[in-house]
Amino acid sequence: MAPQVLKQHLATPGQEIAFLDIREFGEYGMGHPFHAVNLPLSLLEARVGQLVPSRSTLVVVMDEKDEGRARHAKECLAALGYRAVSWLAGGIMAWKEAGYGVFAGVNVVSKTFGELVHERYHTPTIGAATLVDWQRQGKRVHVIDGRPIDEYHKMNIPGSICCPNGELSKRLPAILDGDTTTPVVINCAGRTRSIIGAQTLQWLGIENPVFALENGTQGWRLAGLELEHGSDRHYPSVLPRAALGDAAARRLSEVHGAQAVDAQTARAWLEEQQRTTYLFDVRTAEEYRQASLAGAVHAPGGQLIQATDHWVGVQRARLVLIDDDECRAPVVAAWLTLMGIDAAWLRGGMAEWGVLAPLARQAAAAVTPPVSDIATALDPATLTLDVRPGMQYRAGHLPGSRWANRALLERQLADADSRCLVVLVGDAERVVCLAPDLIARGFQHLSWLPDDVAVWQRDGIELEVTPHHPDDASCIDYLFFVHDRHDGNLEASRRYLAWETGLLAQLDDQERATFAL
């Protein structure tokens, strides 16, 4: 498919299309078309079913310069039953030569949306200097970190607590505990989630003054201030009886055009063959593990807004969001609707799950090679291939093992004897995707050793550490773009924030029209 034809498809109203950049994560992050979703060749078969559920969806795959990866991906998808797959002729190089823009970074659509929200609604902000002055003066202020707990644990604003954005409408009353006057500051690591979180609270109608912390934890460090590390403070587990709750969430949803659907309608959508419908449970991971609707994919609400392309690979598909009490799904649906996505939330909460339960689909179990043992992997006669990401291989790998990436096999196995026993070391997803390519190259004796560095070290195996192998040019699965901005590199933080605030200026008219603001 020519770039001009693809560009037209991307702009055609009502047409579903999955535009998949099958280059590795690092390559993708250095520059990709606005609407391209990253699904690396090394993970293709393992993850495409979630990103593109319908085998009839129009799929366009893209590599660097039509070097063969995209055509290989097309063959793999056809083998899985996808019936309408094309590749972008000339790859991303042809896309750029046609005059179309590319964007560095990841989650670009979501982060661009955050900047657009700030531009449109003038979300109030507060600088790090003002906030720290308040804290030093003893002025009361609620600082709420809108990121997931694992990100919060790495670094956070001193005195803050963690409450992911998708939980704000449910958890905020317990945090405020009746306080209607103390300012509330929402922060993240940069800008997007600070803006989305603060704007959410404004729309929910709380009386407290609300601010987004300008530039988040990176802005805090750039102001010469220290962060906390290792904190685990989070919202109270006990909810007050009187809460913002579902009424405010429903009002917010209605005002911003998100549709509420009953269970029968949602069921009909999920049964429809002509349209893709995703079913997402937006509650916390703990709640999802305790009880969920079979067939619903867990997508924490705040992260579904922040990283939509992690879950949704099909443009113009339909999303149905579920929660237990109509408190979170309506808010998340409202934001996704403003992003230009056809999103609805299930009316009635958990009480209506039973109507959808018969639709539960069991994903086909991936077929992995037989499990090997550590002795075989360490045998000099074995070809041991470590399929983990390149930076993990650098940090420590089994003695004598080679690093292998599906996109680089031609070079990496040029001198390998296909008659030898092969042990693949790594996670099941990468092993499942790589094994067929090895078999196609004549390797018949494959086995799998799940990676467990802690067990290896406990058993006394001294891992090899190779800080410069694979070299940076080969680590195409690692994004070097301002990768150390959270590790003290202030110049990387400045460049990242300049990138984020510059996203709107990069949009063409078609890309800007994606959003419903």
C-alpha positions in Angstrom: 0.0 0.0 0.0 1.4 3.4 -1.0 1.8 6.1 1.7 -0.8 8.3 0.0 -3.4 5.5 0.0 -2.7 4.7 3.7 -3.0 8.4 4.6 -6.4 8.4 3.0 -7.5 5.3 4.8 -6.5 6.8 8.1 -8.7 9.8 7.4 -11.8 7.9 6.1 -14.7 8.2 8.6 -16.2 5.0 9.8 -13.5 2.7 8.4 -11.7 0.5 10.9 -7.9 0.2 10.3 -5.0 -1.2 12.3 -1.8 0.6 11.4 1.0 -1.5 13.0 4.6 -0.5 13.2 6.3 -3.8 13.5 9.8 -2.4 14.1 11.3 -3.0 17.5 10.4 -0.6 20.4 13.5 1.5 20.2 13.1 2.0 16.4 9.5 3.0 16.9 10.3 5.4 19.7 12.8 7.3 17.6 10.1 8.3 15.0 6.8 6.9 13.7 3.6 8.1 12.1 1.1 9.7 14.5 -1.5 6.9 14.3 1.0 3.9 14.2 0.7 1.4 17.0 3.9 -0.4 17.9 3.7 -4.2 17.8 7.3 -5.4 17.4 7.9 -8.4 15.1 9.5 -10.1 18.2 6.0 -10.1 19.9 3.7 -10.1 16.9 1.8 -13.4 17.2 1.7 -13.2 21.0 0.0 -9.8 21.2 -1.8 -9.2 18.0 -5.0 -11.0 19.2 -5.5 -8.4 21.9 -4.7 -5.4 19.8 -6.6 -6.5 16.7 -9.3 -9.0 17.9 -11.1 -9.3 14.5 -9.5 -11.3 11.7 -11.4 -9.2 9.1 -10.0 -5.9 10.2 -7.9 -4.0 7.6 -4.3 -4.2 8.8 -1.3 -2.3 7.4 2.1 -3.3 8.7 5.2 -1.1 8.4 8.9 -1.6 8.7 11.9 0.7 8.1 12.4 0.6 4.3 10.6 -2.4 3.0 13.5 -4.6 4.0 11.4 -7.7 4.4 10.2 -7.5 8.0 6.8 -6.1 7.1 6.3 -8.8 4.4 7.2 -11.4 6.9 4.7 -10.0 9.4 2.0 -10.1 6.7 2.7 -13.8 6.1 2.6 -14.5 9.9 -0.7 -12.6 10.3 -2.2 -14.4 7.3 -1.2 -17.7 9.0 -3.2 -16.6 12.0 -6.3 -16.0 9.9 -6.1 -12.2 9.2 -7.7 -11.7 5.8 -7.0 -8.1 4.9 -3.3 -7.4 5.5 -1.1 -5.1 3.5 2.4 -3.6 4.1 3.4 0.0 3.6 5.4 0.1 0.4 8.9 1.5 1.2 8.3 1.5 5.0 8.6 4.6 7.1 11.3 6.0 4.8 8.7 6.2 2.0 6.2 7.8 4.4 8.7 10.5 5.2 9.6 11.0 1.5 5.9 11.5 0.8 6.0 14.5 3.1 4.2 13.1 6.1 5.3 13.8 9.6 6.8 11.4 12.2 6.8 11.7 15.9 9.4 10.6 18.4 8.5 9.2 21.7 5.7 6.8 22.9 2.0 7.2 23.7 2.1 10.2 21.4 -1.6 10.4 20.7 -2.4 10.4 24.4 0.3 12.9 25.3 -0.7 15.2 22.4 -4.3 15.0 23.7 -3.1 16.2 27.2 -1.5 19.2 25.6 -4.7 19.9 23.7 -6.7 19.7 26.9 -4.4 22.2 28.6 -4.7 24.5 25.6 -8.5 24.2 25.4 -9.5 24.3 29.1 -6.7 26.3 30.6 -6.2 23.8 33.4 -4.8 25.7 36.4 -1.1 25.0 37.1 1.2 25.5 40.0 5.0 25.7 39.8 7.4 23.7 41.9 8.7 26.8 43.6 5.2 27.8 44.8 4.3 24.3 46.0 7.5 23.9 48.0 7.0 27.4 49.5 3.5 26.3 50.7 5.0 23.1 52.2 7.8 25.0 54.0 5.3 27.5 55.4 3.2 24.7 56.8 0.3 25.5 54.5 -2.0 22.5 54.1 -2.1 21.0 50.6 -3.1 17.7 49.2 -0.5 16.5 46.7 -1.8 13.5 44.8 0.3 11.6 42.3 -1.9 10.4 39.4 0.5 7.6 38.3 0.3 3.9 39.1 1.9 2.8 42.3 5.0 1.3 40.7 5.9 4.6 39.0 5.1 6.5 42.3 7.4 4.1 44.2 10.4 5.0 42.0 10.2 8.7 42.7 7.6 11.1 44.1 7.0 14.6 45.4 7.7 14.7 49.1 4.5 14.5 51.1 2.4 13.2 48.2 0.2 10.1 48.1 -0.5 7.9 45.2 -4.0 7.8 43.6 -4.0 6.9 39.9 -6.1 9.2 37.8 -8.7 6.5 37.0 -9.4 6.1 40.7 -9.9 9.8 41.5 -13.7 9.8 41.3 -14.0 6.9 43.7 -11.1 7.5 46.1 -10.9 11.3 46.5 -13.6 11.6 49.2 -11.6 9.3 51.4 -8.4 11.4 50.8 -10.1 14.7 51.5 -12.2 13.4 54.4 -14.7 16.2 54.3 -12.1 18.9 53.6 -13.5 21.4 51.1 -10.9 24.2 51.3 -7.4 22.8 51.2 -5.8 23.1 47.7 -5.4 19.8 45.7 -2.3 19.5 43.5 -2.2 16.6 41.0 1.2 15.6 39.7 2.8 13.0 37.4 6.3 12.6 36.1 5.8 15.1 33.3 2.7 16.8 32.1 -0.1 14.7 30.7 -1.5 12.9 33.8 -1.1 16.1 35.9 -3.4 17.9 33.4 -5.9 15.1 33.0 -6.1 14.5 36.8 -6.6 18.2 37.7 -9.1 18.7 34.9 -11.0 15.6 36.1 -11.4 17.1 39.6 -12.5 20.4 38.2 -15.2 18.7 36.2 -16.3 16.5 39.1 -17.1 19.8 40.9 -15.1 19.6 44.1 -14.9 22.8 46.0 -11.2 22.7 46.8 -8.9 24.7 44.6 -7.3 22.3 42.1 -3.9 22.6 40.3 -1.7 20.6 38.0 1.9 20.6 39.1 3.7 22.1 36.1 6.1 19.5 34.6 5.6 17.0 37.4 8.5 15.4 39.1 10.8 16.5 36.4 9.9 20.1 36.9 10.5 19.6 40.6 14.0 18.3 40.0 14.7 21.1 37.5 13.8 23.6 40.3 16.7 22.1 42.3 14.4 20.1 44.7 14.8 16.6 45.8 12.4 13.7 45.3 11.4 10.9 47.6 12.2 7.3 46.6 10.6 4.1 47.6 7.4 5.6 49.0 4.3 3.4 49.2 1.7 5.9 50.5 -1.6 5.6 48.7 -5.3 6.4 49.0 -7.2 5.0 52.0 -8.6 1.5 51.5 -11.8 2.3 53.4 -14.3 4.5 51.5 -16.7 6.9 53.2 -20.4 6.2 52.7 -21.0 9.7 51.3 -18.8 10.1 48.3 -18.5 12.0 45.0 -19.5 8.6 43.6 -21.5 7.6 40.6 -23.7 10.7 40.4 -20.9 13.1 39.7 -19.2 10.6 37.4 -22.4 10.2 35.4 -22.9 13.9 35.1 -19.3 14.3 33.8 -19.9 11.6 31.3 -23.1 13.1 30.0 -21.7 16.6 29.7 -18.8 15.3 27.5 -20.9 13.0 25.3 -19.9 9.5 26.5 -22.6 7.0 26.0 -24.0 4.8 28.7 -25.2 1.4 27.4 -27.3 -1.3 29.0 -26.0 -4.9 29.1 -28.2 -6.1 26.3 -26.8 -3.4 23.9 -23.2 -4.2 25.0 -23.8 -7.9 24.4 -25.1 -7.1 20.9 -22.1 -5.1 20.1 -19.7 -7.8 21.3 -21.5 -10.3 19.1 -21.4 -8.1 16.1 -19.0 -9.4 13.4 -18.7 -6.3 11.3 -17.3 -4.1 14.0 -14.5 -4.4 16.5 -15.7 -3.9 20.2 -13.2 -4.0 23.0 -14.3 -4.8 26.6 -12.2 -3.3 29.3 -12.3 -3.5 33.1 -11.0 -0.1 34.3 -10.8 -1.0 38.0 -7.6 -1.6 40.0 -5.4 -4.7 39.5 -6.4 -6.0 42.9 -10.1 -5.8 42.2 -9.6 -7.4 38.8 -7.8 -10.3 40.4 -10.5 -10.8 43.0 -13.4 -10.8 40.6 -13.9 -9.8 37.0 -16.0 -10.5 34.0 -14.5 -13.3 31.9 -13.4 -12.0 28.6 -12.8 -8.4 29.9 -9.3 -7.2 29.6 -7.8 -5.3 32.5 -7.0 -1.7 31.6 -6.6 0.7 34.6 -8.7 3.7 33.7 -5.9 6.3 34.1 -3.5 4.3 32.0 -6.1 3.6 29.3 -6.2 7.4 28.8 -2.5 7.8 29.1 -1.4 4.9 26.9 -4.4 4.0 24.8 -2.3 2.3 22.1 -1.1 -0.2 24.6 -4.6 -1.8 24.5 -6.3 -0.5 21.4 -4.8 -1.3 18.0 -7.8 -0.6 15.7 -8.8 2.9 14.9 -12.5 3.7 15.0 -13.2 0.6 17.0 -15.7 0.7 19.8 -14.8 0.4 23.5 -17.1 -0.8 26.3 -15.8 0.0 29.8 -17.0 -1.8 32.9 -16.6 -1.1 36.6 -18.5 -2.3 39.7 -20.4 0.8 40.7 -20.7 3.3 37.8 -18.0 5.5 39.5 -15.0 5.1 37.3 -16.0 3.8 33.9 -18.1 6.9 33.1 -15.2 9.3 33.8 -12.7 7.3 31.7 -15.3 6.9 28.9 -15.7 10.7 28.9 -12.0 11.3 28.4 -11.8 8.7 25.6 -14.8 10.2 23.9 -13.0 13.6 23.9 -10.0 11.8 22.3 -12.2 10.9 19.4 -12.8 7.3 20.4 -16.2 5.6 20.3 -16.3 4.8 24.0 -19.3 3.7 26.2 -19.7 2.6 29.8 -21.9 -0.2 31.1 -24.9 1.0 33.0 -25.6 -0.9 36.2 -22.0 -1.8 37.1 -21.2 -5.3 38.4 -24.9 -6.1 38.7 -25.1 -6.3 34.9 -22.0 -8.4 34.3 -24.0 -11.6 34.2 -25.7 -10.6 31.0 -22.3 -10.5 29.3 -20.8 -13.5 30.9 -21.8 -16.0 28.3 -19.7 -14.1 25.8 -16.5 -15.0 27.5 -13.9 -16.2 25.1 -10.9 -18.3 26.0 -7.8 -17.2 24.3 -5.9 -20.0 22.5 -3.0 -21.2 24.6 0.4 -20.4 23.1 2.4 -23.5 22.1 5.9 -23.2 23.5 8.8 -25.6 22.9 9.4 -28.3 25.6 11.0 -27.0 28.8 14.7 -27.4 29.1 17.0 -27.4 32.1 19.9 -25.3 33.1 22.5 -28.0 32.5 21.5 -28.3 28.9 21.5 -24.5 28.4 25.1 -24.4 29.8 26.4 -27.3 27.7 29.0 -26.0 25.2 27.4 -28.2 22.5 24.1 -26.4 22.9 23.2 -23.2 21.0 21.7 -21.1 23.8 19.8 -18.1 22.5 18.8 -15.4 25.0 15.7 -13.8 23.5 15.2 -11.2 26.3 15.5 -7.5 25.6 19.1 -6.4 24.7 19.6 -4.3 27.9 18.6 -7.3 30.1 21.2 -9.4 28.2 23.8 -6.8 28.8 23.0 -6.8 32.6 23.6 -10.5 33.0 23.1 -13.7 30.9 24.1 -17.4 31.0 27.7 -18.1 30.1 28.1 -18.9 26.5 24.6 -17.7 25.4 24.0 -15.5 22.4 21.6 -12.6 22.3 18.9 -13.1 19.7 16.2 -10.7 18.4 13.8 -11.9 15.7 14.4 -8.9 13.6 18.2 -9.6 13.5 18.3 -13.4 13.0 19.9 -13.2 9.5 23.0 -11.6 11.0 23.0 -13.3 14.4 22.7 -16.9 13.2 24.8 -16.6 10.0 27.4 -19.0 11.5 25.1 -21.3 13.5 24.8 -25.0 12.9 21.1 -25.8 12.4 21.7 -29.5 13.5 22.6 -28.6 17.1 20.2 -28.5 20.0 18.8 -25.0 20.6 17.7 -23.7 24.0 15.7 -20.4 24.0 16.1 -18.4 27.2 13.4 -15.8 27.9 9.7 -15.1 28.3 7.1 -17.3 26.6 5.8 -14.5 24.3 9.2 -13.9 22.6 9.9 -17.7 22.5 6.6 -18.5 20.9 7.2 -15.8 18.2 10.8 -16.7 17.5 10.5 -20.5 17.4 8.7 -20.8 14.0 11.4 -18.6 12.3 14.1 -20.9 13.7 12.2 -24.0 12.4 11.9 -22.3 9.0 15.7 -21.9 9.1 16.2 -25.6 9.6 16.6 -25.7 13.4 14.5 -28.7 14.5 15.6 -29.4 18.1 14.2 -26.5 20.1 13.6 -26.2 23.9 12.8 -23.4 26.3 14.3 -22.3 29.5 12.2 -19.6 31.3 14.3 -16.8 32.5 14.8 -16.6 36.2 17.9 -14.7 37.0 17.3 -14.9 40.8 17.2 -18.7 40.7 20.3 -18.9 38.6 22.2 -16.7 41.0 20.9 -18.6 44.0 22.2 -21.8 42.4 25.6 -20.3 42.1 25.7 -19.6 38.4 27.9 -16.7 37.7 26.3 -14.6 35.0 28.2 -12.9 32.2 27.9 -9.1 32.2 28.6 -7.3 28.9 28.0 -3.6 29.3 28.6 -2.9 25.6 27.2 -6.0 23.9 25.0 -5.9 22.2 26.1 -2.4 21.1 23.7 0.5 21.0 23.1 0.2 17.3 21.9 -3.4 17.8 19.7 -2.6 20.8 16.8 -1.8 18.6 14.4 -2.9 21.3 15.5 -0.2 23.7 14.5 3.5 23.4 17.5 5.7 24.1 15.4 8.9 23.5 15.8 10.8 26.9 15.8 7.4 28.6 17.6 8.7 31.7 15.4 11.7 32.4 14.2 10.1 35.7 17.7 9.1 36.7 19.2 12.5 37.3 19.9 13.7 33.8 18.4 17.2 33.9 19.2 18.0 30.3 17.3 14.9 29.3 14.3 16.2 31.3 14.5 19.6 29.6 14.6 17.9 26.2 11.7 15.6 27.1 9.5 18.5 28.3 10.3 20.5 25.2 9.3 17.5 23.1 6.0 17.2 25.0 5.1 20.9 24.8 6.0 20.8 21.1 3.7 18.0 20.1 0.7 20.2 19.0 2.9 22.2 16.6 3.8 18.9 14.8 0.2 18.0 13.9 -1.2 18.3 10.5 -4.9 19.1 10.0 -5.9 15.5 9.6 -4.1 14.4 12.8 -5.6 17.3 14.8 -9.1 16.4 13.6 -8.6 13.0 15.4 -9.7 14.6 18.6 -13.2 15.7 19.6 -12.3 18.8 21.6 
